[in-house]
């Protein structure tokens, strides 16, 4: 997804980022640091394609995970 995004092919970047996000949510959970990376990529793609509302939604989810990590939540400790 990153390579496609850097090349400006946001359609392909989104396709791969969506797959990555779905896999990570299933395997490591919705609030895992690796899932956060995919959410960040999705937000960047949404901003780049002028889909502000969707970008904000992804960033909200991302910020929740970041807050969990900063607060030392049980989930964040398990992820280490």
N, C-alpha and C positions, 0 to 999 in steps of 0.2 A: 504494500500500500504506500509506503514511504517513497519508494522509487517512482511509482506512477505519479504521486502527488508532486514530487520534485520536477518531473517532466511536464507537469501541467495537465496530465490525463486524469482528471478528477473522477470521471465515471468509473474507470478501472480501479483507481485508488479507493473509491467508496465501496466497490464490490468486494475487494480484498479486506478492507477494514471491517466491513459488516460480517464477513465470514470469521475473521479473527475474533471479533467481539462476541459473536455467538458461541464459538468454541470455548473461549475463556470463561464466559459466564457459566457455561455448563460444567467445565472441568475444575476451575479453581474458585468460582463464585463471583457474584455480582459486585462485591466490594473488596476485591483483591487488588494489590498494586499492579499486577500485570493487566488486569481488566481496565484499570485506570489508564494505562498507556493506550489501549485501543480506543477508549472513550475520548482521550485527548486527540488522537488522530481523527476520529470522526468529527469532533468539534472543529478542528482546523479545516477539514474538507468542507464542512457546512459553511464556515466563514468565507472560504475561498470561492464558493459557488453562490454566495449571497443568500444563503438560507439561514438568516439570523435567528429565527425562532428555534429551529432545530439545533443550531449551534449552542444557543443558550440552554436548551434542555440537556444536551450532552455535558456542558460545563457544570450545570447544577449537580448532575450525578457524579462528575469528576471531583467537584469540591467536597462532596459528602465523603468520598473515599479519602481524600487528602486530610480532612478534619479527623477522621478516624485514625489515620496514621499519626498525625501530630499529637493526638490525645493519648496515644498508646493503648488504644482499645484492644480487646482480646483478639479480634480478627487480625489486627496489624501485627500482634506478637506471633500469631500462628504463621503468618506469611513470611516471617524472617527465617 
